[in-house]
């Protein structure tokens, strides 16, 4: 058993003579896991622990317990990171050192004999395809960490994920009401509508929510935020209580929020990849429909369009093409590689998985002068562990600034993760709706 020599507390747990005994697990459940211990270099040693429900190796069919830690472990690796069994006990464990400001989601994937990844062969492309299919196949076995007392949430594929917030991670205290009690929206201020789009030829759900209390005569002055992938913010990780809390604190003004469902993966890829018709339909059809329920300002400077990943790309596309309507852009881990998907493959083969200077089509158009210059307010962020995503976001940021747009840009210690984005969403809204200050 190879332990971090400076992580004394976790070593005491793993080397305890009662490790794996019921009383040891009871004490661990009271302490909570993963174990976290500040190291002399400022990082945090994190010890992940999982209890085999079948007991020790003599009684259990489990051969591996894969750790899926967002942008820390690598599911592209031919042999993904697994926890190790502690001797003949029911304890599985793995340690890693992370920056104290890291935040991320994770799950465990226990597998039996015969469920290990396929061995790679000479055909690299086919090997990657088989590995991806294997990974997708075992994701249905992912489980949250029962020892983690932080709130868990459901992933896009339906698995339960656990949340890990290290000691110096950015503040997300506005989310406590949901984390601790699953507090949801005030039903008096939430309306779910159906947007039947003639232009797009499809229908979807949209959630209309308004915060704060303002006199009726000021309703048309309320700022508007359009949140893409709205089903995530309405159902998987409901944002309503956090918006209410930030409004109560004065960090956000009373506002109207439109949470726009992306329907499914195919429609998401169609609508959120620089699709002009989608944004024309949203302006001509959805905004007038929603304004009848919750009037809001038509001032571009008070209108935010926000998105993550493909949504971050789409939000930037909307602002750059219709700055007279969407004057504020909130882009988180924007997919500015689009449509050059091969950049991901090239990055995996590059040193440090980075390709500085990489850019996608939207950045190229901006650099070529094919888009309006100099009127947007942009809050843009990306995770430090997102490999080539950092490079394409760096290029997009530089192109925006050269075109005269005002950009607040930051990297956070984490990955492509809704758990990280939920904090940046609130921070970005507050930043864009406050009087703009120099970075």
Buried (B, 14 or more C-beta within 10 A) or exposed (E): EEBBEBBEEBBEBBEEEEBBBEEBBEEBEEEEBBBBBBBEEEBBBBBBBBBBEEEBBEEBEBBBBBBBBBBBBBBEEEEBBBBBBBEEBBBBBBBBBBBBBBBBBBBBBBBEEEBBBEEBEEEEEEBBEBBEEBBEEBBEBBBBBBBBEBBBBBBEEEBBBBBBBBEBBBEBEBBBBBBEEEBBBEEEBBBEBEBEBEEBEBEBBBBBBBBBEBEEEEBEBBBBBBBBBBBBBBBBBBBBBBBBBBBEEEBBBBBBBBBBBBBEEEBBEBBBBBBEEBBBBBBEBBBEBBBEEBBBBEEBBBBBBBBBBBBBBBBBBBBBBBBEBBBBBBBBBBBBBBEBEEBBEEBEEBEEBBBEEBBBBBBEBBBEEEBBBEBBBBBBBBBBBBBBBBBBBBBBBBBBEEBEBBBBBBBBBBBBBBBBBBBBBBBBBBBBBEEEEEE
